[in-house]
Amino acid sequence: MKKFIQEYLKIFAYTGLGLAMIISSFYLLINFYHSSEVSKVLYISENDTNYTAYREKLGKIKSNLSDFSRKTGTSSAYKTMYNKLTTCNQVLNTDGMLSQIEVNKRYNSFDVYNLGTSFQANALNICWAVQLSYLTDPELLPKEFEDVAPLVTSSVNSIASHVDFAIDELQNNSSYFMTTKITSSTIRDYLSSDYQAIASSYNDFADIVLGLSEMINRGGND
């Protein structure tokens, strides 16, 4: 009986050791996966299409606002929108935003993550939530913007979801952020696609602000 118990304990011990080795190997693989994600870099050149398009749109927004500021006899709704877009223009040029990054440089997942959170904090929270979200309120919505307001709102919601997804993906696939969620069983490079999603969102949002600046310019009186 004693020998049987000893043999049973040996089997139990070997089984436990085997499980420990399997778990250790699993975590080593995960650590390798995370280190692989962190070590990846993305080169952003001065010819990057997202970067150049975004800066070009900001230039047009600035020009439209400058033209409108010289007009007289415009409606109060357009003047209010002008003031809000002026703040948005400043926000879209804020440090940390796409137009202000240092080009011809390599960026890692943490840098791209920060680019996305900067967009959330500035474009979405300040420009949209603070300045332009009155377009979603039927009681505050001026008649001049009734036709475009639903499209603007839908576009912003779509943009926000794209940025949220990219940021979550970067967070879950980088050892800069500890997570218990295993998002993939294979090693994949998310960095380029997540950058494209975030940078495209910058451009899509700039399109909204640009469209509104063109709208008040057309409606304003010289």
C-alpha positions in Angstrom: 0.0 0.0 0.0 2.8 2.4 0.9 4.6 1.6 -2.3 1.4 2.3 -4.2 0.9 5.6 -2.6 4.6 6.6 -3.3 4.1 5.7 -7.0 0.9 7.6 -7.1 2.6 10.7 -5.6 5.4 10.4 -8.2 2.8 10.4 -11.0 1.1 13.4 -9.5 4.4 15.2 -9.1 5.5 14.5 -12.7 2.1 15.6 -13.9 2.4 18.8 -12.0 5.9 19.4 -13.3 4.7 18.8 -16.8 1.8 21.3 -16.4 4.2 23.8 -15.0 6.5 23.4 -18.0 3.6 23.8 -20.4 2.4 26.9 -18.6 5.9 28.4 -18.5 6.4 27.7 -22.2 3.1 29.4 -22.9 4.0 32.5 -21.1 7.4 32.6 -22.7 5.7 32.5 -26.1 3.4 35.3 -25.0 6.3 37.4 -23.8 8.1 36.7 -27.1 4.9 37.8 -28.9 4.7 41.0 -26.9 8.4 41.8 -27.4 8.0 41.2 -31.1 5.1 43.7 -31.2 7.0 46.3 -29.2 10.1 46.0 -31.4 8.2 46.7 -34.6 8.5 50.2 -35.9 6.7 52.2 -38.6 8.5 54.7 -40.7 6.5 57.9 -41.5 8.0 60.0 -44.2 7.2 63.5 -45.2 5.5 62.1 -48.3 3.1 59.9 -46.2 -0.3 60.4 -47.9 -2.2 60.6 -44.6 0.2 63.3 -43.3 0.3 65.4 -46.4 -3.5 65.2 -47.0 -4.2 66.2 -43.5 -1.9 69.2 -43.6 -3.4 70.3 -46.9 -6.9 70.1 -45.5 -5.9 72.2 -42.5 -4.5 74.8 -44.9 -7.9 75.0 -46.7 -9.8 75.2 -43.4 -7.6 78.1 -42.3 -8.1 79.9 -45.7 -11.9 79.4 -45.5 -12.1 80.8 -42.0 -9.9 83.7 -43.0 -12.2 84.5 -45.9 -15.3 84.3 -43.8 -13.9 86.6 -41.2 -13.9 89.4 -43.8 -17.5 89.0 -44.6 -20.3 91.2 -43.2 -24.0 90.8 -42.8 -23.8 87.0 -42.2 -26.4 85.2 -40.1 -25.8 84.5 -36.4 -25.8 80.8 -37.1 -22.9 81.1 -39.4 -21.1 83.4 -37.1 -21.5 80.9 -34.3 -20.3 78.1 -36.5 -17.3 80.2 -37.5 -16.3 80.7 -33.8 -16.6 77.0 -33.2 -14.6 76.0 -36.3 -11.9 78.5 -35.3 -11.5 76.6 -32.1 -11.6 73.3 -34.0 -8.9 74.6 -36.4 -6.6 75.4 -33.4 -7.3 71.9 -31.9 -6.5 70.1 -35.1 -3.1 71.8 -35.1 -2.4 70.9 -31.5 0.9 69.3 -30.5 0.7 65.6 -30.7 -1.8 65.6 -33.6 -0.9 64.2 -37.0 0.0 67.6 -38.5 2.6 68.2 -35.8 4.5 64.9 -35.8 8.1 64.8 -36.7 8.3 63.0 -40.1 11.1 61.0 -41.6 11.2 59.1 -38.4 10.4 55.6 -37.0 7.5 55.2 -34.6 6.6 52.3 -32.4 3.3 51.0 -31.1 3.3 53.3 -28.1 3.8 56.4 -30.4 0.9 55.3 -32.7 -1.2 54.7 -29.6 -0.5 58.2 -28.4 -1.4 59.6 -31.8 -4.8 57.9 -31.4 -5.4 59.1 -27.8 -4.4 62.6 -28.8 -7.1 62.5 -31.5 -9.7 61.3 -29.0 -8.7 64.0 -26.5 -8.6 66.9 -29.0 -10.7 66.2 -32.1 -13.4 64.2 -30.5 -13.6 65.6 -27.0 -12.9 69.3 -27.7 -13.8 70.0 -31.3 -16.8 67.6 -31.5 -18.1 67.1 -28.0 -17.6 70.7 -26.7 -17.9 72.7 -29.9 -20.0 70.9 -32.6 -22.2 68.4 -30.7 -25.0 71.1 -30.6 -25.7 69.8 -34.1 -27.2 66.7 -32.5 -29.7 68.7 -30.4 -33.0 69.5 -32.2 -33.6 72.4 -29.9 -30.2 74.0 -30.7 -29.7 72.9 -34.3 -29.9 76.0 -36.6 -32.0 75.6 -39.7 -29.0 76.4 -41.8 -27.4 73.0 -40.8 -30.4 70.8 -40.6 -29.6 69.0 -43.9 -25.9 68.2 -43.0 -26.2 67.5 -39.2 -27.3 63.9 -39.5 -24.5 63.1 -41.9 -21.9 64.9 -39.7 -23.1 63.0 -36.6 -23.1 59.6 -38.4 -19.6 60.3 -39.7 -18.2 61.3 -36.4 -19.6 58.2 -34.7 -18.0 56.0 -37.4 -14.7 57.8 -37.0 -14.8 57.4 -33.2 -15.4 53.6 -33.5 -12.5 53.2 -35.9 -10.1 55.0 -33.6 -11.4 53.1 -30.5 -10.8 49.8 -32.3 -7.3 50.7 -33.4 -6.3 51.9 -29.9 -7.8 48.8 -28.3 -5.9 46.6 -30.7 -2.6 48.4 -30.0 -3.2 48.1 -26.3 -4.0 44.4 -26.4 -1.0 43.6 -28.6 1.8 45.5 -26.9 3.6 44.7 -23.7 3.5 48.4 -22.9 0.0 47.5 -21.6 -0.6 44.4 -19.5 -3.7 42.5 -20.4 -5.2 39.1 -19.7 -6.9 39.0 -23.0 -5.3 36.9 -25.7 -6.3 38.5 -29.0 -4.6 36.2 -31.4 -2.9 32.8 -31.4 -0.6 33.9 -34.1 2.0 36.7 -34.3 0.8 39.5 -36.6 1.9 43.0 -37.2 -1.0 45.4 -36.4 1.1 48.5 -36.3 0.8 49.6 -39.9 -3.0 48.9 -40.2 -3.7 50.6 -36.9 -1.7 53.7 -38.0 -3.7 53.8 -41.2 -7.0 53.6 -39.3 -6.0 56.4 -36.9 -4.4 58.6 -39.6 -7.4 58.1 -41.9 -9.6 59.2 -39.1 -7.7 62.4 -38.8 -8.4 63.0 -42.5 -12.0 62.0 -42.3 -12.6 64.4 -39.3 -10.7 67.2 -41.1 -13.1 66.6 -44.1 -16.0 67.3 -41.8 -14.5 70.6 -40.5 -13.5 71.5 -44.0 -17.0 70.9 -45.3 -18.5 73.1 -42.6 -16.0 75.9 -43.3 -16.9 75.8 -47.0 -20.6 75.8 -46.1 -20.5 79.0 -44.0 -18.3 80.6 -46.6 -20.8 80.0 -49.4 -23.6 81.2 -47.1 -21.9 84.3 -45.9 -22.4 87.7 -47.5 -19.5 89.8 -48.7 
